Amino acid sequence: MTIRSRARFALALCATTLCARPAGASDAPLIAGYWTEFYDHWTGVLQQQNGVVMAALVFGVVCLFIITRGKWRK
């Protein structure tokens, strides 16, 4: 197999996995059900004070990482 055909196979496999429907469940694709649970979980976490503090700290760390990585090019 060439690299191009492997890439096509991997892309087809990922698309099939993301669009698969759970057996006997709703008509929504698997990714839609996952997204709903993901959203519900994180909205519940961010409604608590410690969740907001942790989100702010993670956001600050990501911002500092991005800022410090770009300084060496100037």
PDB file of N, CA, C and O in Angstrom:
ATOM      1  N   MET A   1       0.834  -1.181   0.000  1.00  0.00           N
ATOM      2  CA  MET A   1       0.000   0.000   0.000  1.00  0.00           C
ATOM      3  C   MET A   1       0.875   1.240   0.000  1.00  0.00           C
ATOM      4  O   MET A   1       1.894   1.305   0.687  1.00  0.00           O
ATOM      5  N   THR A   2       0.463   2.204  -0.772  1.00  0.00           N
ATOM      6  CA  THR A   2       1.205   3.456  -0.783  1.00  0.00           C
ATOM      7  C   THR A   2       0.735   4.342   0.364  1.00  0.00           C
ATOM      8  O   THR A   2      -0.273   4.061   1.012  1.00  0.00           O
ATOM      9  N   ILE A   3       1.467   5.395   0.596  1.00  0.00           N
ATOM     10  CA  ILE A   3       1.118   6.314   1.675  1.00  0.00           C
ATOM     11  C   ILE A   3      -0.212   6.989   1.380  1.00  0.00           C
ATOM     12  O   ILE A   3      -1.008   7.220   2.290  1.00  0.00           O
ATOM     13  N   ARG A   4      -0.456   7.304   0.124  1.00  0.00           N
ATOM     14  CA  ARG A   4      -1.697   7.974  -0.252  1.00  0.00           C
ATOM     15  C   ARG A   4      -2.906   7.070  -0.016  1.00  0.00           C
ATOM     16  O   ARG A   4      -3.941   7.532   0.463  1.00  0.00           O
ATOM     17  N   SER A   5      -2.779   5.796  -0.347  1.00  0.00           N
ATOM     18  CA  SER A   5      -3.910   4.896  -0.131  1.00  0.00           C
ATOM     19  C   SER A   5      -4.122   4.631   1.355  1.00  0.00           C
ATOM     20  O   SER A   5      -5.258   4.443   1.789  1.00  0.00           O
ATOM     21  N   ARG A   6      -3.047   4.614   2.143  1.00  0.00           N
ATOM     22  CA  ARG A   6      -3.192   4.469   3.588  1.00  0.00           C
ATOM     23  C   ARG A   6      -3.894   5.679   4.186  1.00  0.00           C
ATOM     24  O   ARG A   6      -4.729   5.545   5.080  1.00  0.00           O
ATOM     25  N   ALA A   7      -3.550   6.860   3.686  1.00  0.00           N
ATOM     26  CA  ALA A   7      -4.189   8.079   4.177  1.00  0.00           C
ATOM     27  C   ALA A   7      -5.674   8.076   3.836  1.00  0.00           C
ATOM     28  O   ALA A   7      -6.500   8.470   4.659  1.00  0.00           O
ATOM     29  N   ARG A   8      -6.017   7.637   2.637  1.00  0.00           N
ATOM     30  CA  ARG A   8      -7.429   7.560   2.249  1.00  0.00           C
ATOM     31  C   ARG A   8      -8.171   6.556   3.113  1.00  0.00           C
ATOM     32  O   ARG A   8      -9.306   6.804   3.520  1.00  0.00           O
ATOM     33  N   PHE A   9      -7.539   5.429   3.395  1.00  0.00           N
ATOM     34  CA  PHE A   9      -8.166   4.421   4.243  1.00  0.00           C
ATOM     35  C   PHE A   9      -8.384   4.969   5.647  1.00  0.00           C
ATOM     36  O   PHE A   9      -9.446   4.764   6.235  1.00  0.00           O
ATOM     37  N   ALA A  10      -7.388   5.665   6.186  1.00  0.00           N
ATOM     38  CA  ALA A  10      -7.509   6.237   7.529  1.00  0.00           C
ATOM     39  C   ALA A  10      -8.613   7.300   7.567  1.00  0.00           C
ATOM     40  O   ALA A  10      -9.372   7.371   8.533  1.00  0.00           O
ATOM     41  N   LEU A  11      -8.700   8.114   6.534  1.00  0.00           N
ATOM     42  CA  LEU A  11      -9.744   9.130   6.467  1.00  0.00           C
ATOM     43  C   LEU A  11     -11.124   8.490   6.390  1.00  0.00           C
ATOM     44  O   LEU A  11     -12.055   8.941   7.058  1.00  0.00           O
ATOM     45  N   ALA A  12     -11.264   7.445   5.583  1.00  0.00           N
ATOM     46  CA  ALA A  12     -12.550   6.744   5.477  1.00  0.00           C
ATOM     47  C   ALA A  12     -12.915   6.080   6.804  1.00  0.00           C
ATOM     48  O   ALA A  12     -14.080   6.085   7.201  1.00  0.00           O
ATOM     49  N   LEU A  13     -11.939   5.520   7.477  1.00  0.00           N
ATOM     50  CA  LEU A  13     -12.193   4.878   8.764  1.00  0.00           C
ATOM     51  C   LEU A  13     -12.636   5.896   9.813  1.00  0.00           C
ATOM     52  O   LEU A  13     -13.559   5.635  10.584  1.00  0.00           O
ATOM     53  N   CYS A  14     -11.985   7.043   9.840  1.00  0.00           N
ATOM     54  CA  CYS A  14     -12.371   8.099  10.788  1.00  0.00           C
ATOM     55  C   CYS A  14     -13.771   8.618  10.493  1.00  0.00           C
ATOM     56  O   CYS A  14     -14.565   8.822  11.411  1.00  0.00           O
ATOM     57  N   ALA A  15     -14.076   8.833   9.219  1.00  0.00           N
ATOM     58  CA  ALA A  15     -15.404   9.324   8.845  1.00  0.00           C
ATOM     59  C   ALA A  15     -16.481   8.312   9.209  1.00  0.00           C
ATOM     60  O   ALA A  15     -17.553   8.684   9.686  1.00  0.00           O
ATOM     61  N   THR A  16     -16.199   7.048   8.989  1.00  0.00           N
ATOM     62  CA  THR A  16     -17.159   6.006   9.342  1.00  0.00           C
ATOM     63  C   THR A  16     -17.372   5.946  10.848  1.00  0.00           C
ATOM     64  O   THR A  16     -18.501   5.779  11.309  1.00  0.00           O
ATOM     65  N   THR A  17     -16.311   6.078  11.604  1.00  0.00           N
ATOM     66  CA  THR A  17     -16.410   6.030  13.057  1.00  0.00           C
ATOM     67  C   THR A  17     -17.193   7.218  13.600  1.00  0.00           C
ATOM     68  O   THR A  17     -18.025   7.055  14.492  1.00  0.00           O
ATOM     69  N   LEU A  18     -16.937   8.411  13.072  1.00  0.00           N
ATOM     70  CA  LEU A  18     -17.616   9.595  13.567  1.00  0.00           C
ATOM     71  C   LEU A  18     -19.090   9.620  13.202  1.00  0.00           C
ATOM     72  O   LEU A  18     -19.899  10.169  13.950  1.00  0.00           O
ATOM     73  N   CYS A  19     -19.453   9.044  12.077  1.00  0.00           N
ATOM     74  CA  CYS A  19     -20.842   9.077  11.625  1.00  0.00           C
ATOM     75  C   CYS A  19     -21.614   7.820  11.993  1.00  0.00           C
ATOM     76  O   CYS A  19     -22.774   7.677  11.605  1.00  0.00           O
ATOM     77  N   ALA A  20     -21.005   6.920  12.721  1.00  0.00           N
ATOM     78  CA  ALA A  20     -21.681   5.676  13.082  1.00  0.00           C
ATOM     79  C   ALA A  20     -22.820   5.955  14.053  1.00  0.00           C
ATOM     80  O   ALA A  20     -22.759   6.882  14.860  1.00  0.00           O
ATOM     81  N   ARG A  21     -23.838   5.149  13.957  1.00  0.00           N
ATOM     82  CA  ARG A  21     -24.986   5.289  14.843  1.00  0.00           C
ATOM     83  C   ARG A  21     -24.947   4.183  15.885  1.00  0.00           C
ATOM     84  O   ARG A  21     -24.660   3.031  15.558  1.00  0.00           O
ATOM     85  N   PRO A  22     -25.233   4.523  17.140  1.00  0.00           N
ATOM     86  CA  PRO A  22     -25.279   3.492  18.175  1.00  0.00           C
ATOM     87  C   PRO A  22     -26.411   2.505  17.885  1.00  0.00           C
ATOM     88  O   PRO A  22     -27.458   2.897  17.370  1.00  0.00           O
ATOM     89  N   ALA A  23     -26.210   1.255  18.206  1.00  0.00           N
ATOM     90  CA  ALA A  23     -27.211   0.226  17.927  1.00  0.00           C
ATOM     91  C   ALA A  23     -28.440   0.431  18.803  1.00  0.00           C
ATOM     92  O   ALA A  23     -28.343   0.451  20.030  1.00  0.00           O
ATOM     93  N   GLY A  24     -29.585   0.582  18.170  1.00  0.00           N
ATOM     94  CA  GLY A  24     -30.844   0.700  18.889  1.00  0.00           C
ATOM     95  C   GLY A  24     -31.044   2.021  19.607  1.00  0.00           C
ATOM     96  O   GLY A  24     -31.951   2.127  20.432  1.00  0.00           O
ATOM     97  N   ALA A  25     -30.247   3.016  19.331  1.00  0.00           N
ATOM     98  CA  ALA A  25     -30.382   4.301  20.019  1.00  0.00           C
ATOM     99  C   ALA A  25     -31.148   5.280  19.138  1.00  0.00           C
ATOM    100  O   ALA A  25     -31.995   4.870  18.344  1.00  0.00           O
ATOM    101  N   SER A  26     -30.866   6.532  19.269  1.00  0.00           N
ATOM    102  CA  SER A  26     -31.589   7.566  18.534  1.00  0.00           C
ATOM    103  C   SER A  26     -31.101   7.656  17.087  1.00  0.00           C
ATOM    104  O   SER A  26     -30.215   6.914  16.661  1.00  0.00           O
ATOM    105  N   ASP A  27     -31.702   8.580  16.354  1.00  0.00           N
ATOM    106  CA  ASP A  27     -31.320   8.787  14.959  1.00  0.00           C
ATOM    107  C   ASP A  27     -30.109   9.700  14.819  1.00  0.00           C
ATOM    108  O   ASP A  27     -29.583   9.862  13.719  1.00  0.00           O
ATOM    109  N   ALA A  28     -29.665  10.293  15.913  1.00  0.00           N
ATOM    110  CA  ALA A  28     -28.524  11.203  15.852  1.00  0.00           C
ATOM    111  C   ALA A  28     -27.223  10.414  15.706  1.00  0.00           C
ATOM    112  O   ALA A  28     -27.089   9.333  16.281  1.00  0.00           O
ATOM    113  N   PRO A  29     -26.260  10.945  14.939  1.00  0.00           N
ATOM    114  CA  PRO A  29     -24.956  10.275  14.843  1.00  0.00           C
ATOM    115  C   PRO A  29     -24.251  10.234  16.188  1.00  0.00           C
ATOM    116  O   PRO A  29     -24.603  10.973  17.107  1.00  0.00           O
ATOM    117  N   LEU A  30     -23.276   9.385  16.296  1.00  0.00           N
ATOM    118  CA  LEU A  30     -22.551   9.187  17.551  1.00  0.00           C
ATOM    119  C   LEU A  30     -21.906  10.473  18.037  1.00  0.00           C
ATOM    120  O   LEU A  30     -21.911  10.752  19.236  1.00  0.00           O
ATOM    121  N   ILE A  31     -21.357  11.255  17.132  1.00  0.00           N
ATOM    122  CA  ILE A  31     -20.653  12.473  17.537  1.00  0.00           C
ATOM    123  C   ILE A  31     -21.619  13.492  18.120  1.00  0.00           C
ATOM    124  O   ILE A  31     -21.222  14.274  18.984  1.00  0.00           O
ATOM    125  N   ALA A  32     -22.872  13.511  17.679  1.00  0.00           N
ATOM    126  CA  ALA A  32     -23.849  14.466  18.214  1.00  0.00           C
ATOM    127  C   ALA A  32     -24.180  14.122  19.665  1.00  0.00           C
ATOM    128  O   ALA A  32     -24.292  15.019  20.500  1.00  0.00           O
ATOM    129  N   GLY A  33     -24.335  12.845  19.973  1.00  0.00           N
ATOM    130  CA  GLY A  33     -24.594  12.446  21.353  1.00  0.00           C
ATOM    131  C   GLY A  33     -23.421  12.742  22.255  1.00  0.00           C
ATOM    132  O   GLY A  33     -23.597  13.165  23.397  1.00  0.00           O
ATOM    133  N   TYR A  34     -22.228  12.521  21.748  1.00  0.00           N
ATOM    134  CA  TYR A  34     -21.023  12.822  22.517  1.00  0.00           C
ATOM    135  C   TYR A  34     -20.929  14.312  22.789  1.00  0.00           C
ATOM    136  O   TYR A  34     -20.604  14.717  23.905  1.00  0.00           O
ATOM    137  N   TRP A  35     -21.209  15.135  21.782  1.00  0.00           N
ATOM    138  CA  TRP A  35     -21.097  16.579  21.933  1.00  0.00           C
ATOM    139  C   TRP A  35     -22.078  17.090  22.980  1.00  0.00           C
ATOM    140  O   TRP A  35     -21.736  17.979  23.760  1.00  0.00           O
ATOM    141  N   THR A  36     -23.286  16.546  23.012  1.00  0.00           N
ATOM    142  CA  THR A  36     -24.282  16.974  23.984  1.00  0.00           C
ATOM    143  C   THR A  36     -23.823  16.659  25.402  1.00  0.00           C
ATOM    144  O   THR A  36     -23.925  17.506  26.289  1.00  0.00           O
ATOM    145  N   GLU A  37     -23.318  15.449  25.621  1.00  0.00           N
ATOM    146  CA  GLU A  37     -22.826  15.086  26.951  1.00  0.00           C
ATOM    147  C   GLU A  37     -21.602  15.910  27.336  1.00  0.00           C
ATOM    148  O   GLU A  37     -21.461  16.318  28.489  1.00  0.00           O
ATOM    149  N   PHE A  38     -20.716  16.154  26.367  1.00  0.00           N
ATOM    150  CA  PHE A  38     -19.524  16.975  26.608  1.00  0.00           C
ATOM    151  C   PHE A  38     -19.927  18.382  27.037  1.00  0.00           C
ATOM    152  O   PHE A  38     -19.393  18.921  28.006  1.00  0.00           O
ATOM    153  N   TYR A  39     -20.865  18.967  26.315  1.00  0.00           N
ATOM    154  CA  TYR A  39     -21.333  20.318  26.615  1.00  0.00           C
ATOM    155  C   TYR A  39     -22.006  20.373  27.983  1.00  0.00           C
ATOM    156  O   TYR A  39     -21.746  21.290  28.762  1.00  0.00           O
ATOM    157  N   ASP A  40     -22.862  19.409  28.280  1.00  0.00           N
ATOM    158  CA  ASP A  40     -23.542  19.380  29.579  1.00  0.00           C
ATOM    159  C   ASP A  40     -22.545  19.241  30.730  1.00  0.00           C
ATOM    160  O   ASP A  40     -22.700  19.884  31.769  1.00  0.00           O
ATOM    161  N   HIS A  41     -21.532  18.409  30.548  1.00  0.00           N
ATOM    162  CA  HIS A  41     -20.527  18.223  31.604  1.00  0.00           C
ATOM    163  C   HIS A  41     -19.776  19.523  31.875  1.00  0.00           C
ATOM    164  O   HIS A  41     -19.658  19.936  33.028  1.00  0.00           O
ATOM    165  N   TRP A  42     -19.268  20.173  30.829  1.00  0.00           N
ATOM    166  CA  TRP A  42     -18.450  21.355  31.041  1.00  0.00           C
ATOM    167  C   TRP A  42     -19.254  22.569  31.455  1.00  0.00           C
ATOM    168  O   TRP A  42     -18.723  23.438  32.147  1.00  0.00           O
ATOM    169  N   THR A  43     -20.519  22.666  31.058  1.00  0.00           N
ATOM    170  CA  THR A  43     -21.329  23.767  31.580  1.00  0.00           C
ATOM    171  C   THR A  43     -21.588  23.563  33.069  1.00  0.00           C
ATOM    172  O   THR A  43     -21.643  24.533  33.825  1.00  0.00           O
ATOM    173  N   GLY A  44     -21.746  22.310  33.499  1.00  0.00           N
ATOM    174  CA  GLY A  44     -21.899  22.034  34.926  1.00  0.00           C
ATOM    175  C   GLY A  44     -20.639  22.354  35.709  1.00  0.00           C
ATOM    176  O   GLY A  44     -20.710  22.876  36.822  1.00  0.00           O
ATOM    177  N   VAL A  45     -19.490  22.044  35.132  1.00  0.00           N
ATOM    178  CA  VAL A  45     -18.214  22.335  35.803  1.00  0.00           C
ATOM    179  C   VAL A  45     -18.007  23.836  35.918  1.00  0.00           C
ATOM    180  O   VAL A  45     -17.578  24.327  36.962  1.00  0.00           O
ATOM    181  N   LEU A  46     -18.309  24.567  34.849  1.00  0.00           N
ATOM    182  CA  LEU A  46     -18.064  26.012  34.856  1.00  0.00           C
ATOM    183  C   LEU A  46     -19.101  26.792  35.658  1.00  0.00           C
ATOM    184  O   LEU A  46     -18.933  27.995  35.854  1.00  0.00           O
ATOM    185  N   GLN A  47     -20.158  26.153  36.122  1.00  0.00           N
ATOM    186  CA  GLN A  47     -21.113  26.823  36.988  1.00  0.00           C
ATOM    187  C   GLN A  47     -20.643  26.836  38.440  1.00  0.00           C
ATOM    188  O   GLN A  47     -21.223  27.531  39.275  1.00  0.00           O
ATOM    189  N   GLN A  48     -19.610  26.080  38.739  1.00  0.00           N
ATOM    190  CA  GLN A  48     -19.052  26.057  40.091  1.00  0.00           C
ATOM    191  C   GLN A  48     -17.846  26.991  40.147  1.00  0.00           C
ATOM    192  O   GLN A  48     -17.174  27.212  39.140  1.00  0.00           O
ATOM    193  N   GLN A  49     -17.581  27.530  41.321  1.00  0.00           N
ATOM    194  CA  GLN A  49     -16.499  28.499  41.458  1.00  0.00           C
ATOM    195  C   GLN A  49     -15.137  27.868  41.169  1.00  0.00           C
ATOM    196  O   GLN A  49     -14.318  28.482  40.486  1.00  0.00           O
ATOM    197  N   ASN A  50     -14.875  26.671  41.665  1.00  0.00           N
ATOM    198  CA  ASN A  50     -13.564  26.067  41.435  1.00  0.00           C
ATOM    199  C   ASN A  50     -13.373  25.711  39.954  1.00  0.00           C
ATOM    200  O   ASN A  50     -12.240  25.691  39.474  1.00  0.00           O
ATOM    201  N   GLY A  51     -14.447  25.434  39.234  1.00  0.00           N
ATOM    202  CA  GLY A  51     -14.339  25.174  37.801  1.00  0.00           C
ATOM    203  C   GLY A  51     -13.941  26.417  37.028  1.00  0.00           C
ATOM    204  O   GLY A  51     -13.149  26.349  36.087  1.00  0.00           O
ATOM    205  N   VAL A  52     -14.498  27.562  37.432  1.00  0.00           N
ATOM    206  CA  VAL A  52     -14.152  28.825  36.776  1.00  0.00           C
ATOM    207  C   VAL A  52     -12.698  29.184  37.056  1.00  0.00           C
ATOM    208  O   VAL A  52     -11.984  29.635  36.161  1.00  0.00           O
ATOM    209  N   VAL A  53     -12.263  28.987  38.284  1.00  0.00           N
ATOM    210  CA  VAL A  53     -10.870  29.297  38.643  1.00  0.00           C
ATOM    211  C   VAL A  53      -9.907  28.412  37.855  1.00  0.00           C
ATOM    212  O   VAL A  53      -8.905  28.897  37.330  1.00  0.00           O
ATOM    213  N   MET A  54     -10.202  27.137  37.771  1.00  0.00           N
ATOM    214  CA  MET A  54      -9.327  26.226  37.018  1.00  0.00           C
ATOM    215  C   MET A  54      -9.310  26.580  35.532  1.00  0.00           C
ATOM    216  O   MET A  54      -8.255  26.530  34.898  1.00  0.00           O
ATOM    217  N   ALA A  55     -10.458  26.935  34.975  1.00  0.00           N
ATOM    218  CA  ALA A  55     -10.514  27.325  33.564  1.00  0.00           C
ATOM    219  C   ALA A  55      -9.675  28.583  33.320  1.00  0.00           C
ATOM    220  O   ALA A  55      -8.972  28.673  32.313  1.00  0.00           O
ATOM    221  N   ALA A  56      -9.744  29.542  34.229  1.00  0.00           N
ATOM    222  CA  ALA A  56      -8.954  30.767  34.092  1.00  0.00           C
ATOM    223  C   ALA A  56      -7.459  30.468  34.188  1.00  0.00           C
ATOM    224  O   ALA A  56      -6.664  31.043  33.445  1.00  0.00           O
ATOM    225  N   LEU A  57      -7.073  29.575  35.094  1.00  0.00           N
ATOM    226  CA  LEU A  57      -5.662  29.213  35.220  1.00  0.00           C
ATOM    227  C   LEU A  57      -5.155  28.489  33.975  1.00  0.00           C
ATOM    228  O   LEU A  57      -4.051  28.765  33.505  1.00  0.00           O
ATOM    229  N   VAL A  58      -5.939  27.578  33.446  1.00  0.00           N
ATOM    230  CA  VAL A  58      -5.538  26.859  32.229  1.00  0.00           C
ATOM    231  C   VAL A  58      -5.437  27.831  31.058  1.00  0.00           C
ATOM    232  O   VAL A  58      -4.500  27.752  30.264  1.00  0.00           O
ATOM    233  N   PHE A  59      -6.392  28.741  30.950  1.00  0.00           N
ATOM    234  CA  PHE A  59      -6.355  29.739  29.883  1.00  0.00           C
ATOM    235  C   PHE A  59      -5.108  30.612  30.003  1.00  0.00           C
ATOM    236  O   PHE A  59      -4.467  30.919  28.998  1.00  0.00           O
ATOM    237  N   GLY A  60      -4.762  31.012  31.227  1.00  0.00           N
ATOM    238  CA  GLY A  60      -3.564  31.816  31.443  1.00  0.00           C
ATOM    239  C   GLY A  60      -2.290  31.078  31.086  1.00  0.00           C
ATOM    240  O   GLY A  60      -1.378  31.663  30.502  1.00  0.00           O
ATOM    241  N   VAL A  61      -2.214  29.800  31.430  1.00  0.00           N
ATOM    242  CA  VAL A  61      -1.032  29.003  31.087  1.00  0.00           C
ATOM    243  C   VAL A  61      -0.892  28.867  29.575  1.00  0.00           C
ATOM    244  O   VAL A  61       0.211  28.982  29.042  1.00  0.00           O
ATOM    245  N   VAL A  62      -1.989  28.625  28.888  1.00  0.00           N
ATOM    246  CA  VAL A  62      -1.944  28.514  27.424  1.00  0.00           C
ATOM    247  C   VAL A  62      -1.510  29.839  26.806  1.00  0.00           C
ATOM    248  O   VAL A  62      -0.708  29.856  25.872  1.00  0.00           O
ATOM    249  N   CYS A  63      -2.033  30.945  27.322  1.00  0.00           N
ATOM    250  CA  CYS A  63      -1.640  32.260  26.805  1.00  0.00           C
ATOM    251  C   CYS A  63      -0.161  32.535  27.031  1.00  0.00           C
ATOM    252  O   CYS A  63       0.524  33.014  26.128  1.00  0.00           O
ATOM    253  N   LEU A  64       0.334  32.239  28.218  1.00  0.00           N
ATOM    254  CA  LEU A  64       1.758  32.438  28.491  1.00  0.00           C
ATOM    255  C   LEU A  64       2.628  31.564  27.598  1.00  0.00           C
ATOM    256  O   LEU A  64       3.680  32.002  27.133  1.00  0.00           O
ATOM    257  N   PHE A  65       2.197  30.337  27.359  1.00  0.00           N
ATOM    258  CA  PHE A  65       2.956  29.446  26.482  1.00  0.00           C
ATOM    259  C   PHE A  65       3.013  30.013  25.070  1.00  0.00           C
ATOM    260  O   PHE A  65       4.074  30.006  24.445  1.00  0.00           O
ATOM    261  N   ILE A  66       1.895  30.501  24.564  1.00  0.00           N
ATOM    262  CA  ILE A  66       1.872  31.063  23.211  1.00  0.00           C
ATOM    263  C   ILE A  66       2.734  32.310  23.138  1.00  0.00           C
ATOM    264  O   ILE A  66       3.479  32.486  22.174  1.00  0.00           O
ATOM    265  N   ILE A  67       2.649  33.172  24.128  1.00  0.00           N
ATOM    266  CA  ILE A  67       3.431  34.415  24.120  1.00  0.00           C
ATOM    267  C   ILE A  67       4.919  34.128  24.181  1.00  0.00           C
ATOM    268  O   ILE A  67       5.690  34.741  23.443  1.00  0.00           O
ATOM    269  N   THR A  68       5.343  33.214  25.041  1.00  0.00           N
ATOM    270  CA  THR A  68       6.774  32.956  25.183  1.00  0.00           C
ATOM    271  C   THR A  68       7.341  32.193  23.995  1.00  0.00           C
ATOM    272  O   THR A  68       8.536  32.315  23.723  1.00  0.00           O
ATOM    273  N   ARG A  69       6.563  31.432  23.294  1.00  0.00           N
ATOM    274  CA  ARG A  69       7.069  30.691  22.129  1.00  0.00           C
ATOM    275  C   ARG A  69       7.322  31.616  20.954  1.00  0.00           C
ATOM    276  O   ARG A  69       8.167  31.310  20.112  1.00  0.00           O
ATOM    277  N   GLY A  70       6.623  32.734  20.866  1.00  0.00           N
ATOM    278  CA  GLY A  70       6.790  33.639  19.735  1.00  0.00           C
ATOM    279  C   GLY A  70       7.873  34.670  19.917  1.00  0.00           C
ATOM    280  O   GLY A  70       8.223  35.353  18.955  1.00  0.00           O
ATOM    281  N   LYS A  71       8.422  34.817  21.113  1.00  0.00           N
ATOM    282  CA  LYS A  71       9.413  35.863  21.386  1.00  0.00           C
ATOM    283  C   LYS A  71      10.756  35.610  20.703  1.00  0.00           C
ATOM    284  O   LYS A  71      11.435  36.568  20.334  1.00  0.00           O
ATOM    285  N   TRP A  72      11.150  34.380  20.529  1.00  0.00           N
ATOM    286  CA  TRP A  72      12.484  34.097  20.003  1.00  0.00           C
ATOM    287  C   TRP A  72      12.634  34.435  18.531  1.00  0.00           C
ATOM    288  O   TRP A  72      13.757  34.534  18.037  1.00  0.00           O
ATOM    289  N   ARG A  73      11.535  34.613  17.824  1.00  0.00           N
ATOM    290  CA  ARG A  73      11.616  34.917  16.374  1.00  0.00           C
ATOM    291  C   ARG A  73      11.926  36.381  16.103  1.00  0.00           C
ATOM    292  O   ARG A  73      12.338  36.720  14.994  1.00  0.00           O
ATOM    293  N   LYS A  74      11.741  37.244  17.069  1.00  0.00           N
ATOM    294  CA  LYS A  74      11.938  38.688  16.839  1.00  0.00           C
ATOM    295  C   LYS A  74      13.374  39.092  16.949  1.00  0.00           C
ATOM    296  O   LYS A  74      13.698  40.268  16.782  1.00  0.00           O
TER     297      LYS A  74
END
